[in-house]
Amino acid sequence: MIASLFGEITEISSAGLVVRVGGVGLLVSVPAPLRARVKAGETISLHTYLVVREDALSLYGFDTAEEREFFVLLLGVNGVGPRTALATLSVLTPDAIRRAVVSEQADLFAKVPGVGKKTGQKILLQLQGKIQDTEVTGLPAVITNLDTEVLDALTGLGYSVVEAQTAIQAIPHDAPQDVEARLRLALQYFR
């Protein structure tokens, strides 16, 4: 098992990063936010997971060991392969996944490209026993039904689910309880 790697990024493509380690270029698939943040020529350290298939060896890399853990948890869900697990971590942070599981918001998973309502429900059900309430202590409050509408509006405007959730968490607790006012307050976060 290749647990981590450290090397120079020689190429960035839609398939991932090519990282030169000891004279060998390894293609590492990474979440989209990480791929967008790095530049060729930089040195990078990644926590990795090797997926062995009949016809391929695929290496997946992450910023943190926690992201790698969630990748492995997602792989344990029936019907979720490495591409879907990586797409999930490209859209949702580990904290967002925890909140969605604890608050039973399967519709958050359905916002991931390639994940429908049924797969979102499967992810939720199969992760519920593996992610405990105690792991989310200290996190901001879960998103309410009212804020789900605000989340939908923000993602409809082109913001990622992670950006939208962060903006919603920044809304003051004494804010009005109507969608339009909360949406205006959430949009102010991006200014």
C-alpha positions as CSV (number, residue, x, y, z in Angstrom):
1,M,0.0,0.0,0.0
2,I,1.3,3.5,-0.9
3,A,0.2,5.6,2.2
4,S,1.7,8.9,1.2
5,L,4.0,10.5,-1.2
6,F,6.1,13.6,-1.5
7,G,7.4,15.1,-4.7
8,E,7.3,17.8,-7.4
9,I,4.2,18.4,-9.5
10,T,5.2,18.2,-13.1
11,E,1.8,18.3,-14.7
12,I,-1.8,19.2,-13.9
13,S,-4.7,17.8,-15.9
14,S,-8.3,16.9,-15.6
15,A,-7.2,13.3,-14.7
16,G,-5.2,14.6,-11.7
17,L,-1.6,15.5,-10.9
18,V,1.6,14.0,-12.2
19,V,3.9,14.0,-9.2
20,R,7.6,13.1,-9.7
21,V,8.9,10.9,-6.9
22,G,12.4,9.6,-7.2
23,G,12.6,10.0,-11.0
24,V,9.1,8.4,-11.6
25,G,6.0,10.4,-12.5
26,L,3.0,9.1,-10.7
27,L,-0.5,10.1,-11.8
28,V,-2.5,10.9,-8.7
29,S,-6.3,11.7,-8.9
30,V,-7.1,14.4,-6.4
31,P,-10.2,16.4,-5.3
32,A,-11.0,19.3,-7.6
33,P,-10.3,22.0,-5.0
34,L,-6.8,20.7,-4.4
35,R,-6.1,20.4,-8.2
36,A,-7.3,24.0,-8.6
37,R,-5.1,25.3,-5.8
38,V,-1.7,23.9,-6.8
39,K,0.7,24.8,-9.6
40,A,3.2,22.8,-11.7
41,G,6.7,23.0,-10.2
42,E,5.5,23.1,-6.6
43,T,6.4,20.4,-4.1
44,I,3.5,18.5,-2.6
45,S,2.9,16.0,0.2
46,L,-0.2,13.8,-0.2
47,H,-2.0,11.1,1.8
48,T,-2.7,8.5,-0.7
49,Y,-4.9,5.4,-1.3
50,L,-4.1,2.8,-3.9
51,V,-7.1,1.2,-5.6
52,V,-6.3,-2.1,-7.2
53,R,-8.5,-3.4,-10.0
54,E,-8.2,-6.2,-12.5
55,D,-7.2,-3.9,-15.2
56,A,-5.6,-0.9,-13.4
57,L,-3.8,0.4,-10.4
58,S,-5.1,3.9,-9.5
59,L,-3.6,6.2,-7.0
60,Y,-5.8,8.8,-5.2
61,G,-4.3,11.7,-3.1
62,F,-5.6,14.0,-0.4
63,D,-4.4,16.9,1.7
64,T,-5.2,15.3,5.0
65,A,-5.5,11.8,6.4
66,E,-9.1,12.6,7.4
67,E,-10.0,13.2,3.7
68,R,-8.4,9.8,2.9
69,E,-10.4,8.2,5.7
70,F,-13.7,9.6,4.2
71,F,-12.6,8.4,0.8
72,V,-12.3,4.9,2.2
73,L,-15.6,5.1,4.0
74,L,-17.3,6.2,0.8
75,L,-15.7,3.3,-1.1
76,G,-17.4,1.0,1.4
77,V,-20.9,2.1,0.3
78,N,-22.5,-0.2,-2.3
79,G,-22.6,1.5,-5.7
80,V,-19.9,4.1,-4.9
81,G,-16.7,3.6,-6.7
82,P,-13.5,5.7,-6.6
83,R,-14.7,8.3,-9.1
84,T,-17.9,9.0,-7.2
85,A,-16.0,9.0,-3.8
86,L,-13.5,11.5,-5.3
87,A,-16.4,13.6,-6.7
88,T,-18.0,13.7,-3.3
89,L,-14.9,15.0,-1.7
90,S,-14.5,17.5,-4.5
91,V,-17.9,19.0,-3.5
92,L,-18.2,18.3,0.2
93,T,-15.7,18.6,3.0
94,P,-15.4,15.9,5.6
95,D,-17.2,18.2,8.1
96,A,-20.0,18.8,5.6
97,I,-20.3,15.0,5.1
98,R,-20.4,14.5,8.9
99,R,-23.2,17.2,9.3
100,A,-25.2,15.6,6.4
101,V,-25.0,12.2,8.0
102,V,-25.8,13.3,11.5
103,S,-28.6,15.5,10.4
104,E,-29.9,13.0,7.9
105,Q,-29.7,15.3,4.9
106,A,-29.3,12.8,2.0
107,D,-30.2,15.6,-0.5
108,L,-26.8,17.2,0.1
109,F,-25.1,14.1,-1.4
110,A,-27.5,14.4,-4.4
111,K,-25.7,17.7,-5.3
112,V,-22.6,15.7,-6.2
113,P,-22.3,15.1,-9.9
114,G,-23.1,11.4,-10.6
115,V,-25.0,10.9,-7.3
116,G,-28.7,10.7,-7.5
117,K,-31.3,10.6,-4.7
118,K,-31.1,6.8,-4.3
119,T,-27.3,6.8,-4.1
120,G,-27.5,9.7,-1.7
121,Q,-29.8,7.7,0.6
122,K,-27.5,4.7,0.4
123,I,-24.5,6.8,1.4
124,L,-26.4,8.3,4.3
125,L,-27.7,5.0,5.5
126,Q,-24.3,3.2,5.3
127,L,-22.3,6.0,6.9
128,Q,-24.7,6.5,9.8
129,G,-23.2,3.6,11.8
130,K,-19.7,4.7,11.0
131,I,-19.9,8.5,11.8
132,Q,-20.8,9.2,15.3
133,D,-22.6,12.3,16.8
134,T,-19.6,12.8,19.0
135,E,-17.4,13.5,16.0
136,V,-19.4,16.7,15.1
137,T,-19.1,18.4,18.4
138,G,-17.8,21.9,18.0
139,L,-19.1,22.2,14.5
140,P,-21.6,24.9,13.6
141,A,-25.3,24.0,13.8
142,V,-26.7,21.8,11.0
143,I,-28.5,23.4,8.1
144,T,-32.3,23.8,8.6
145,N,-35.0,23.2,6.0
146,L,-35.2,27.0,5.5
147,D,-31.5,27.1,4.9
148,T,-31.7,24.2,2.4
149,E,-33.7,26.5,0.1
150,V,-30.9,29.2,0.5
151,L,-28.3,26.5,-0.2
152,D,-30.2,25.5,-3.4
153,A,-30.4,29.2,-4.5
154,L,-26.7,29.7,-3.9
155,T,-25.7,26.5,-5.8
156,G,-28.1,27.6,-8.5
157,L,-26.1,30.9,-8.7
158,G,-22.9,28.9,-9.3
159,Y,-21.4,28.6,-5.8
160,S,-20.1,25.2,-4.7
161,V,-21.9,23.4,-1.9
162,V,-19.0,24.0,0.4
163,E,-19.0,27.7,-0.3
164,A,-22.8,27.9,0.1
165,Q,-22.6,26.0,3.4
166,T,-19.9,28.3,4.7
167,A,-22.0,31.4,3.7
168,I,-25.1,29.9,5.5
169,Q,-23.1,29.3,8.6
170,A,-22.0,33.0,8.6
171,I,-25.6,34.1,8.7
172,P,-26.3,35.7,12.2
173,H,-28.4,33.6,14.6
174,D,-30.9,36.4,15.0
175,A,-31.4,36.8,11.2
176,P,-35.0,36.9,9.8
177,Q,-36.6,33.5,9.2
178,D,-37.5,34.0,5.5
179,V,-35.6,32.7,2.5
180,E,-35.1,36.1,0.7
181,A,-33.5,37.8,3.7
182,R,-31.3,34.9,4.5
183,L,-30.2,34.6,0.9
184,R,-29.3,38.4,0.9
185,L,-27.2,37.8,4.1
186,A,-25.5,34.8,2.7
187,L,-24.6,36.7,-0.5
188,Q,-23.0,39.4,1.6
189,Y,-20.5,36.7,2.8
190,F,-19.0,36.6,-0.7
191,R,-18.3,40.4,-0.9
